[in-house]
Amino acid sequence: MSANKTGAGFMILAMGAFALEDSFFKAATQLTSVSSALIAFGLMGLVIFASLSLRAGEAVWHPACLKRTMLIRSAFELMGRLFFGLALAHAPLSSTSAILQAAPIVVTLGAIFIFGEAVGWRRWIAMALGFLGVLVVIRPGFESFQITSLYALLATIGFAGRDLATRASPPAMSTAQLGSLGFAVLTVAGLLLSALEGTVPSLPTGQSLLLTAGAAIVGVLAYASLTRAMRAGDVGFVAPYRYTRLVFALLIAFTVFGERPDPLTLLGATIIVLAGLYSFSRARSAGSGQ
């Protein structure tokens, strides 16, 4: 239980840091372009993680980075980072964070078809309810529908694909090496977006640069805390604390950005979280033979 409590504590710390990272990045994109913020964010995170690798006496780039599995992981990471950056810039933080909570459900669905993972009918119902919650948040076909919400949905698919590919990634890669790869992909996402916009790649200046730096520093803390959490306790006990990110995000959205999520958004978020928690609970019970 001591290890599990430590893991849960680090998971809550990671989710709070991730929510803070999102708010820094969103604030930066109100002062500069999304592509500029992505490029700067990626470069700063890359420098920090590369420094950690060099300090540990290891190579910054692990040879496995060019293996098929890692290339697939990087492609999904590129998709997730690009569309999540667009979602943070153009969609409400509250709805973006709510939709992102469906990522573990998408991972479970992918594990069924890719890894042949066995799932009982109760978890199928939980996944269906989770996707229903996403539809409640997005509300396609209704007047309140915002096309920018699709950015968050595409980001969720990208991050889920990245997590699935991570399962098959070489265990020899350290946290710092994975972090360097992830932030390098983030930089590529910014360069790609700049090319699509037809603009010259640039870095933010002034206050937007400071906000981006804040996002990078907090993001590294979040990434390191998440890794520590998953290694400290049982995954089945620690993983559900991921949903605390939504609580932090809603508080920041309300106090910092003045967002007032409507009842349907809160209802959809609640459905997603409850469905995810139930799915975790069923997976843990199945793993223990209950």
Residue frames relative to the residue before (quaternion, step in Angstrom):
aa qw qx qy qz dx dy dz
M 1.0000 0.0000 0.0000 0.0000 0.00 0.00 0.00
S 0.6010 0.5690 -0.3643 0.4270 3.58 1.08 -0.66
A 0.6597 0.4934 -0.2997 0.4812 3.57 0.97 -0.88
N 0.6531 0.5156 -0.3154 0.4562 3.58 0.99 -0.79
K 0.6478 0.5054 -0.3212 0.4708 3.57 1.00 -0.78
T 0.6253 0.5242 -0.3336 0.4722 3.57 1.06 -0.76
G 0.6558 0.5152 -0.3003 0.4630 3.56 0.97 -0.92
A 0.6561 0.5062 -0.3110 0.4654 3.58 0.95 -0.85
G 0.6411 0.5307 -0.3230 0.4505 3.57 1.01 -0.80
F 0.6765 0.4751 -0.2884 0.4831 3.56 0.94 -0.87
M 0.6200 0.5347 -0.3483 0.4565 3.60 1.08 -0.66
I 0.6505 0.4971 -0.3162 0.4793 3.60 0.94 -0.83
L 0.6295 0.5237 -0.3267 0.4720 3.58 1.02 -0.81
A 0.6552 0.5184 -0.3065 0.4560 3.58 0.95 -0.89
M 0.6887 0.4828 -0.2934 0.4545 3.58 0.87 -0.91
G 0.6252 0.5188 -0.3368 0.4759 3.57 1.06 -0.68
A 0.6581 0.5035 -0.3002 0.4726 3.56 1.02 -0.83
F 0.6336 0.5218 -0.3331 0.4641 3.59 1.00 -0.76
A 0.6475 0.5072 -0.3191 0.4708 3.59 0.97 -0.84
L 0.6476 0.5024 -0.3126 0.4801 3.59 1.04 -0.77
E 0.6075 0.5477 -0.3384 0.4652 3.58 1.06 -0.77
D 0.6509 0.5211 -0.3107 0.4563 3.58 0.93 -0.93
S 0.6774 0.4956 -0.3038 0.4508 3.57 0.92 -0.88
F 0.6156 0.5291 -0.3425 0.4730 3.61 1.04 -0.74
F 0.6830 0.4901 -0.2929 0.4555 3.57 0.87 -0.98
K 0.6459 0.5199 -0.3223 0.4567 3.59 0.95 -0.86
A 0.6516 0.5066 -0.3109 0.4713 3.58 0.98 -0.85
A 0.6402 0.5295 -0.3268 0.4506 3.60 1.01 -0.79
T 0.6877 0.4915 -0.2921 0.4474 3.60 0.96 -0.82
Q 0.5703 0.5584 -0.3923 0.4572 3.57 1.26 -0.06
L 0.7270 0.3931 -0.2191 0.5187 3.55 1.33 -0.28
T 0.7852 0.1413 -0.0768 0.5979 3.59 1.23 -0.38
S 0.6557 -0.5133 0.3657 0.4157 3.59 -1.25 0.18
V 0.6139 -0.5545 0.4113 0.3828 3.57 -1.21 0.53
S 0.6458 0.5334 -0.3286 0.4365 3.58 0.95 -0.86
S 0.6518 0.5104 -0.3189 0.4616 3.62 0.94 -0.83
A 0.6602 0.5042 -0.3039 0.4664 3.56 0.96 -0.89
L 0.6468 0.5195 -0.3200 0.4576 3.60 0.98 -0.81
I 0.6543 0.5154 -0.3161 0.4542 3.59 0.92 -0.91
A 0.6924 0.4720 -0.2818 0.4674 3.58 0.82 -0.99
F 0.6337 0.5372 -0.3202 0.4553 3.58 0.96 -0.89
G 0.6798 0.4973 -0.2843 0.4580 3.56 0.91 -0.96
L 0.6717 0.5033 -0.3016 0.4524 3.58 0.89 -0.91
M 0.6599 0.5089 -0.3136 0.4551 3.58 0.95 -0.86
G 0.6704 0.4880 -0.2992 0.4721 3.58 0.90 -0.89
L 0.6229 0.5462 -0.3272 0.4545 3.56 1.06 -0.80
V 0.6544 0.5104 -0.3115 0.4629 3.59 0.92 -0.90
I 0.6620 0.5115 -0.3143 0.4487 3.60 0.92 -0.87
F 0.7128 0.4428 -0.2691 0.4727 3.59 0.80 -0.98
A 0.6163 0.5340 -0.3490 0.4618 3.61 1.05 -0.69
S 0.6314 0.5273 -0.3238 0.4674 3.59 1.04 -0.78
L 0.6392 0.5217 -0.3226 0.4638 3.58 1.03 -0.77
S 0.6401 0.5149 -0.3235 0.4696 3.59 1.03 -0.77
L 0.6696 0.4967 -0.3011 0.4629 3.57 0.88 -0.92
R 0.6377 0.5247 -0.3254 0.4606 3.57 1.04 -0.77
A 0.6919 0.4572 -0.2683 0.4901 3.58 1.12 -0.69
G 0.4946 -0.6899 0.4086 0.3354 3.58 1.29 -0.02
E 0.5657 0.5769 -0.3973 0.4351 3.58 1.18 0.53
A 0.6102 -0.5434 0.4244 0.3903 3.55 -1.27 0.33
V 0.5235 -0.6281 0.4678 0.3355 3.58 -1.07 0.70
W 0.7777 0.2383 -0.1143 0.5704 3.57 0.96 -0.92
H 0.2944 -0.7480 0.5732 0.1590 3.56 -0.64 1.15
P 0.5837 -0.6070 0.4042 0.3571 3.63 -0.97 0.78
A 0.6192 0.5761 -0.3402 0.4109 3.58 1.14 -0.61
C 0.4549 0.7054 -0.4429 0.3151 3.61 1.24 -0.22
L 0.7311 0.4218 -0.2250 0.4868 3.58 1.12 -0.68
K 0.4586 0.6664 -0.4663 0.3579 3.58 1.24 0.17
R 0.6862 -0.5222 0.3210 0.3917 3.55 -1.19 0.64
T 0.6585 0.5217 -0.3193 0.4385 3.58 0.87 -0.91
M 0.6993 0.4649 -0.2752 0.4681 3.56 0.91 -0.91
L 0.6079 0.5338 -0.3591 0.4654 3.60 1.11 -0.58
I 0.6283 0.5110 -0.3249 0.4885 3.58 1.07 -0.77
R 0.6333 0.5309 -0.3242 0.4603 3.57 0.98 -0.87
S 0.6709 0.5045 -0.2953 0.4562 3.56 0.93 -0.92
A 0.6294 0.5370 -0.3344 0.4513 3.59 1.05 -0.74
F 0.6735 0.4681 -0.2938 0.4909 3.58 0.97 -0.85
E 0.6175 0.5375 -0.3449 0.4592 3.58 1.06 -0.73
L 0.6180 0.5464 -0.3287 0.4599 3.56 1.05 -0.83
M 0.6546 0.5099 -0.2977 0.4720 3.56 0.95 -0.93
G 0.6911 0.4906 -0.2847 0.4480 3.56 0.84 -0.99
R 0.6843 0.4953 -0.2866 0.4520 3.58 0.86 -0.97
L 0.6561 0.5299 -0.3126 0.4371 3.57 0.94 -0.92
F 0.7509 0.3991 -0.2299 0.4732 3.57 0.72 -1.04
F 0.6068 0.5323 -0.3727 0.4578 3.60 1.12 -0.49
G 0.6177 0.5354 -0.3381 0.4664 3.57 1.07 -0.72
L 0.6586 0.4967 -0.3020 0.4778 3.57 1.00 -0.85
A 0.6432 0.5267 -0.3212 0.4536 3.58 1.03 -0.80
L 0.6550 0.5096 -0.3162 0.4596 3.59 0.93 -0.88
A 0.6870 0.4983 -0.2838 0.4463 3.57 1.01 -0.82
H 0.8327 0.2849 -0.0935 0.4654 3.58 0.86 -0.97
A 0.7319 0.3668 -0.2305 0.5260 3.61 1.19 -0.34
P 0.6272 -0.5302 0.3886 0.4176 3.63 -1.15 0.40
L 0.5450 -0.6271 0.4482 0.3299 3.58 -1.03 0.79
S 0.6321 0.5632 -0.3337 0.4146 3.58 1.00 -0.80
S 0.7208 0.4216 -0.2612 0.4842 3.62 0.78 -0.97
T 0.6041 0.5545 -0.3545 0.4494 3.60 1.07 -0.71
S 0.6851 0.4779 -0.2806 0.4728 3.57 0.89 -0.95
A 0.6273 0.5413 -0.3400 0.4448 3.58 1.03 -0.75
I 0.6711 0.4917 -0.2973 0.4685 3.58 0.89 -0.92
L 0.6324 0.5569 -0.3296 0.4257 3.58 1.01 -0.82
Q 0.5916 0.5917 -0.3673 0.4062 3.60 1.14 -0.54
A 0.5924 0.5743 -0.3675 0.4292 3.59 1.24 -0.22
A 0.4178 0.7394 -0.4527 0.2715 3.61 1.24 -0.17
P 0.6685 0.4873 -0.3389 0.4480 3.69 0.81 -0.81
I 0.6226 0.5289 -0.3433 0.4634 3.58 1.10 -0.64
V 0.6432 0.5024 -0.3159 0.4838 3.59 1.01 -0.80
V 0.6144 0.5412 -0.3441 0.4596 3.60 1.06 -0.74
T 0.6446 0.5179 -0.3166 0.4647 3.60 0.96 -0.87
L 0.6513 0.5120 -0.3096 0.4667 3.58 0.96 -0.89
G 0.6638 0.4987 -0.3034 0.4676 3.58 0.98 -0.85
A 0.6357 0.5381 -0.3320 0.4428 3.59 1.02 -0.78
I 0.5955 0.5677 -0.3603 0.4396 3.59 1.13 -0.62
F 0.7711 0.3791 -0.1926 0.4740 3.58 0.79 -1.03
I 0.7195 0.4363 -0.2556 0.4760 3.61 1.08 -0.63
F 0.8059 0.2551 -0.1187 0.5210 3.58 0.84 -0.98
G 0.4663 -0.7064 0.4299 0.3142 3.58 1.28 0.04
E 0.2582 0.7911 -0.5160 0.2030 3.58 1.14 0.57
A 0.3775 -0.7309 0.5259 0.2160 3.57 -0.90 0.96
V 0.0159 -0.7955 0.6042 -0.0431 3.56 -0.87 1.02
G 0.3947 -0.7344 0.5072 0.2182 3.56 -0.87 0.99
W 0.7028 -0.4909 0.3141 0.4081 3.55 -1.30 0.29
R 0.6014 0.5683 -0.3694 0.4230 3.60 1.10 -0.60
R 0.6754 0.4701 -0.2981 0.4837 3.60 0.98 -0.79
W 0.5801 0.5519 -0.3791 0.4640 3.60 1.14 -0.54
I 0.6496 0.5006 -0.3117 0.4798 3.58 0.99 -0.84
A 0.6367 0.5290 -0.3261 0.4565 3.59 1.00 -0.83
M 0.6538 0.5011 -0.3169 0.4702 3.59 0.98 -0.82
A 0.6385 0.5273 -0.3255 0.4564 3.57 0.99 -0.84
L 0.6606 0.4959 -0.3035 0.4750 3.58 0.99 -0.84
G 0.6149 0.5522 -0.3416 0.4475 3.57 1.08 -0.72
F 0.6778 0.4672 -0.2892 0.4885 3.57 0.96 -0.86
L 0.5849 0.5513 -0.3640 0.4707 3.58 1.16 -0.59
G 0.6327 0.5349 -0.3234 0.4572 3.58 1.03 -0.80
V 0.6214 0.5306 -0.3325 0.4708 3.58 1.06 -0.76
L 0.6560 0.5070 -0.3082 0.4665 3.59 0.96 -0.88
V 0.6236 0.5331 -0.3424 0.4580 3.59 1.06 -0.71
V 0.6577 0.4962 -0.3073 0.4762 3.59 1.03 -0.77
I 0.7295 0.4385 -0.2428 0.4654 3.58 0.86 -0.99
R 0.0799 -0.8519 0.5071 0.1033 3.58 1.04 -0.93
P 0.0397 0.8195 -0.5695 0.0493 3.63 0.61 1.03
G 0.7787 0.3243 -0.2504 0.4752 3.57 -0.98 0.86
F 0.6641 0.4692 -0.3076 0.4941 3.59 1.27 -0.16
E 0.6672 -0.5191 0.3564 0.3980 3.57 -1.24 0.42
S 0.6834 0.4991 -0.2836 0.4511 3.58 1.08 -0.73
F 0.4425 0.7033 -0.4529 0.3233 3.60 1.28 -0.07
Q 0.1081 -0.7764 0.6196 0.0410 3.57 -0.98 0.95
I 0.4671 -0.7039 0.4608 0.2720 3.56 -0.67 1.12
T 0.6041 0.5835 -0.3551 0.4104 3.59 1.12 -0.62
S 0.5386 0.6188 -0.4057 0.4029 3.61 1.21 -0.36
L 0.5836 0.5868 -0.3695 0.4227 3.58 1.17 -0.54
Y 0.5385 0.5988 -0.4093 0.4289 3.60 1.17 -0.45
A 0.6751 0.4932 -0.2907 0.4653 3.57 0.91 -0.96
L 0.6356 0.5286 -0.3298 0.4560 3.59 1.04 -0.76
L 0.6662 0.4847 -0.2955 0.4836 3.59 0.94 -0.88
A 0.6215 0.5324 -0.3379 0.4649 3.59 1.06 -0.71
T 0.6303 0.5404 -0.3257 0.4523 3.58 1.02 -0.83
I 0.6478 0.5036 -0.3117 0.4792 3.58 0.98 -0.85
G 0.6506 0.5251 -0.3121 0.4512 3.58 0.98 -0.86
F 0.6891 0.4711 -0.2852 0.4711 3.59 0.87 -0.93
A 0.6224 0.5292 -0.3424 0.4640 3.60 1.06 -0.69
G 0.6471 0.5095 -0.3132 0.4728 3.58 0.99 -0.82
R 0.6256 0.5334 -0.3289 0.4647 3.57 1.05 -0.77
D 0.6765 0.4949 -0.2979 0.4568 3.58 0.90 -0.92
L 0.6281 0.5232 -0.3330 0.4700 3.59 1.06 -0.72
A 0.6700 0.4842 -0.2981 0.4774 3.58 0.96 -0.85
T 0.5970 0.5766 -0.3608 0.4254 3.60 1.11 -0.63
R 0.5740 0.5974 -0.3799 0.4115 3.58 1.11 -0.61
A 0.7478 0.3705 -0.2029 0.5122 3.55 1.10 -0.72
S 0.4512 0.6945 -0.4553 0.3268 3.61 1.25 0.12
P 0.6076 -0.5799 0.3956 0.3716 3.61 -1.12 0.62
P 0.4347 -0.7170 0.4760 0.2653 3.63 -0.73 0.99
A 0.5607 0.6243 -0.3844 0.3848 3.59 1.24 -0.34
M 0.5774 0.5818 -0.3872 0.4222 3.60 1.19 -0.37
S 0.3730 -0.7446 0.5136 0.2064 3.55 -0.78 1.05
T 0.6852 -0.4599 0.3657 0.4305 3.54 -1.33 0.19
A 0.6599 0.5125 -0.3075 0.4553 3.58 0.96 -0.88
Q 0.6577 0.5061 -0.3126 0.4621 3.60 0.97 -0.79
L 0.6431 0.4904 -0.3180 0.4949 3.58 1.03 -0.77
G 0.6395 0.5317 -0.3201 0.4537 3.57 1.05 -0.78
S 0.6384 0.5205 -0.3242 0.4653 3.58 0.98 -0.84
L 0.6538 0.5083 -0.3094 0.4675 3.56 0.96 -0.87
G 0.6667 0.5194 -0.3043 0.4394 3.58 0.91 -0.91
F 0.7096 0.4417 -0.2668 0.4798 3.59 0.89 -0.88
A 0.5762 0.5509 -0.3815 0.4680 3.59 1.18 -0.46
V 0.6371 0.5143 -0.3151 0.4799 3.56 1.03 -0.81
L 0.6068 0.5543 -0.3403 0.4569 3.58 1.08 -0.74
T 0.6411 0.5131 -0.3148 0.4760 3.59 1.00 -0.81
V 0.6407 0.5170 -0.3158 0.4717 3.58 0.99 -0.85
A 0.6155 0.5476 -0.3407 0.4531 3.59 1.05 -0.77
G 0.6555 0.5062 -0.3067 0.4690 3.58 1.00 -0.82
L 0.6546 0.5054 -0.3057 0.4718 3.58 0.98 -0.84
L 0.6411 0.5212 -0.3193 0.4641 3.58 1.02 -0.82
L 0.6598 0.4989 -0.3088 0.4695 3.59 0.93 -0.90
S 0.6275 0.5327 -0.3333 0.4597 3.58 1.02 -0.78
A 0.6495 0.5086 -0.3124 0.4710 3.60 1.01 -0.80
L 0.6559 0.5074 -0.3091 0.4656 3.59 1.00 -0.83
E 0.6715 0.4806 -0.2854 0.4864 3.57 1.12 -0.68
G 0.3972 -0.7290 0.4656 0.3067 3.58 1.25 -0.36
T 0.5251 0.6227 -0.4114 0.4090 3.57 1.16 0.62
V 0.5331 -0.5993 0.4859 0.3471 3.56 -1.27 0.39
P 0.4936 -0.6641 0.4624 0.3187 3.64 -0.77 0.95
S 0.0594 0.8001 -0.5908 0.0850 3.56 -0.90 0.94
L 0.4078 -0.6822 0.5475 0.2619 3.53 -1.34 0.25
P 0.5303 -0.6235 0.4558 0.3497 3.61 -1.06 0.61
T 0.2320 -0.7655 0.5855 0.1319 3.54 -1.24 0.40
G 0.8106 0.3139 -0.1909 0.4560 3.55 -1.31 0.19
Q 0.8493 -0.1002 0.0949 0.5095 3.54 -1.01 -0.89
S 0.6353 0.5351 -0.3420 0.4393 3.61 0.99 -0.76
L 0.6261 0.5232 -0.3342 0.4718 3.60 1.10 -0.66
L 0.6473 0.5137 -0.3174 0.4651 3.58 0.99 -0.80
L 0.6503 0.5092 -0.3120 0.4696 3.58 1.00 -0.83
T 0.6478 0.5078 -0.3157 0.4720 3.57 1.01 -0.80
A 0.6236 0.5271 -0.3316 0.4726 3.57 1.04 -0.77
G 0.6278 0.5308 -0.3273 0.4658 3.58 1.03 -0.79
A 0.6393 0.5234 -0.3173 0.4655 3.57 1.00 -0.85
A 0.6655 0.5125 -0.3043 0.4493 3.59 0.94 -0.89
I 0.6740 0.4985 -0.2999 0.4553 3.59 0.88 -0.95
V 0.6845 0.4637 -0.2810 0.4874 3.57 0.89 -0.96
G 0.6225 0.5575 -0.3368 0.4339 3.59 1.08 -0.73
V 0.6379 0.5103 -0.3221 0.4785 3.58 1.01 -0.77
L 0.6278 0.5236 -0.3241 0.4761 3.59 1.02 -0.82
A 0.6566 0.5178 -0.3081 0.4537 3.58 0.94 -0.90
Y 0.6679 0.5109 -0.2983 0.4515 3.56 0.91 -0.97
A 0.6715 0.4927 -0.2940 0.4690 3.58 0.93 -0.91
S 0.6546 0.5088 -0.3117 0.4642 3.60 0.98 -0.82
L 0.6297 0.5311 -0.3342 0.4579 3.58 1.03 -0.79
T 0.6526 0.5086 -0.3135 0.4660 3.58 0.93 -0.88
R 0.6528 0.5077 -0.3083 0.4701 3.58 0.96 -0.89
A 0.6404 0.5390 -0.3274 0.4383 3.59 0.98 -0.82
M 0.7118 0.4652 -0.2686 0.4525 3.57 0.86 -0.98
R 0.6933 0.4513 -0.2776 0.4885 3.57 1.21 -0.43
A 0.6294 0.5827 -0.3290 0.3950 3.60 1.21 -0.40
G 0.8324 0.1197 -0.0212 0.5407 3.59 0.88 -0.89
D 0.7034 -0.4089 0.3459 0.4673 3.54 -1.32 -0.18
V 0.5360 -0.6486 0.4376 0.3171 3.55 -0.90 0.97
G 0.6585 0.5338 -0.3114 0.4295 3.58 0.94 -0.89
F 0.6792 0.4644 -0.2855 0.4915 3.59 1.14 -0.61
V 0.7357 0.4598 -0.2317 0.4401 3.56 0.89 -1.00
A 0.6375 0.6031 -0.3368 0.3413 3.59 0.86 -1.00
P 0.6431 0.5399 -0.3632 0.4039 3.69 0.83 -0.75
Y 0.5931 0.5806 -0.3755 0.4124 3.60 1.14 -0.44
R 0.4121 0.6952 -0.4697 0.3553 3.58 1.30 0.03
Y 0.6569 0.5568 -0.3173 0.3974 3.56 1.03 -0.76
T 0.4857 0.6382 -0.4539 0.3883 3.60 1.22 -0.06
R 0.5084 0.6497 -0.4206 0.3776 3.59 1.23 -0.39
L 0.6426 0.5300 -0.3286 0.4452 3.57 0.99 -0.78
V 0.6210 0.5368 -0.3419 0.4575 3.59 1.02 -0.77
F 0.6667 0.4885 -0.2983 0.4774 3.57 0.89 -0.95
A 0.6598 0.5240 -0.3103 0.4402 3.59 0.93 -0.91
L 0.6597 0.5028 -0.3129 0.4628 3.60 0.94 -0.85
L 0.6365 0.5237 -0.3273 0.4621 3.59 1.00 -0.78
I 0.6739 0.4792 -0.2936 0.4796 3.59 0.94 -0.89
A 0.6353 0.5365 -0.3321 0.4453 3.58 0.95 -0.87
F 0.6855 0.4895 -0.2754 0.4634 3.58 1.01 -0.86
T 0.7734 0.3972 -0.2012 0.4512 3.58 0.77 -1.05
V 0.7547 0.3940 -0.2104 0.4805 3.60 1.00 -0.81
F 0.8101 0.2786 -0.1262 0.5002 3.57 0.81 -1.00
G 0.4556 -0.7314 0.4192 0.2859 3.56 1.29 0.09
E 0.3572 0.7408 -0.4978 0.2754 3.59 1.14 0.53
R 0.1186 -0.7663 0.6283 0.0631 3.53 -1.14 0.73
P 0.2254 -0.8055 0.5315 0.1335 3.61 0.11 1.26
D 0.4159 -0.7089 0.5061 0.2614 3.58 -0.91 0.89
P 0.7133 -0.4765 0.2944 0.4212 3.61 -1.22 0.35
L 0.6478 0.5230 -0.3353 0.4410 3.62 0.98 -0.73
T 0.6244 0.5242 -0.3410 0.4679 3.59 1.03 -0.72
L 0.6670 0.4857 -0.2966 0.4809 3.58 0.96 -0.87
L 0.6283 0.5267 -0.3322 0.4663 3.59 1.05 -0.74
G 0.6652 0.5025 -0.3017 0.4626 3.57 0.89 -0.93
A 0.6414 0.5220 -0.3179 0.4637 3.58 0.98 -0.87
T 0.6491 0.5199 -0.3126 0.4589 3.58 0.98 -0.86
I 0.6419 0.5204 -0.3185 0.4644 3.59 0.97 -0.85
I 0.6523 0.5218 -0.3130 0.4519 3.59 0.92 -0.93
V 0.6900 0.4845 -0.2833 0.4570 3.57 0.84 -1.00
L 0.6714 0.4914 -0.3057 0.4629 3.61 0.87 -0.90
A 0.6409 0.5150 -0.3234 0.4685 3.58 1.01 -0.79
G 0.6618 0.5066 -0.3025 0.4625 3.57 0.99 -0.83
L 0.6570 0.5085 -0.3070 0.4643 3.57 0.95 -0.88
Y 0.6521 0.5025 -0.3194 0.4694 3.58 0.99 -0.79
S 0.6361 0.5258 -0.3271 0.4604 3.57 1.01 -0.81
F 0.6293 0.5184 -0.3241 0.4798 3.59 1.02 -0.80
S 0.6550 0.5295 -0.3079 0.4424 3.55 0.96 -0.93
R 0.6681 0.4921 -0.2944 0.4742 3.59 0.95 -0.89
A 0.6443 0.5177 -0.3262 0.4588 3.58 0.99 -0.81
R 0.6534 0.5110 -0.3110 0.4640 3.57 1.03 -0.81
S 0.6489 0.5137 -0.3174 0.4629 3.56 1.02 -0.80
A 0.6455 0.5145 -0.3152 0.4682 3.57 1.01 -0.84
G 0.6606 0.5234 -0.3042 0.4439 3.58 1.03 -0.82
S 0.7157 0.4192 -0.2486 0.5003 3.57 1.15 -0.61
G 0.5453 -0.6606 0.3714 0.3583 3.56 1.34 0.09
Q 0.4663 0.6869 -0.4428 0.3387 3.59 1.24 0.27
